[in-house]
Amino acid sequence: MNFQFDLIEDKVEFYEANNLKTLQKKIEAQIEENKAIMLGVQSVSHQLHVNENGQTYFTAVVHFKKK
């Protein structure tokens, strides 16, 4: 029986929240989880959208890469 392990080299994750603090907490929690599989943050991109009612909506894309 042969076992073969493939390590994740790149991973892109998407996040959304109604406020910036919540978005930051989500990203920080996932950074800690991804450290366990030896992935570090390569880049972060974020956007703010304001709808017609004036409500804000935050999104982010985080690219994780093998250390």
TACORMO-V78185 format. One record per pair of residues at least 6 apart in sequence whose C-alpha atoms are under 7 Angstrom apart, sorted by sequence separation. I is the first residue (numbers start at 1). GAP is how many residues later the second one is. If there is no record, write none. Layout:
BEGIN
i = (I/I)
gap = (GAP/GAP)
END
This chain:
BEGIN
i = (17/50/16/49/50/15/48/49/48/49/48/47/48/47/46/47/46/45/46/45/44/45/44/43/44/43/42/41/42/41/42/40/41/39/40/39/40/39/40/38/39/38/18/19/20/18/19/17/18/17/16/17/16/15/16/15/14/15/14/13/14/12/13/12/13/12/11/12/11/10/11/10/9/10/9)
gap = (6/6/7/7/7/8/8/8/9/9/10/11/11/12/13/13/14/15/15/16/17/17/18/19/19/20/21/22/22/23/23/24/24/25/25/26/26/27/27/28/28/29/38/38/38/39/39/40/40/41/42/42/43/44/44/45/46/46/47/48/48/49/49/50/50/51/52/52/53/54/54/55/56/56/57)
END
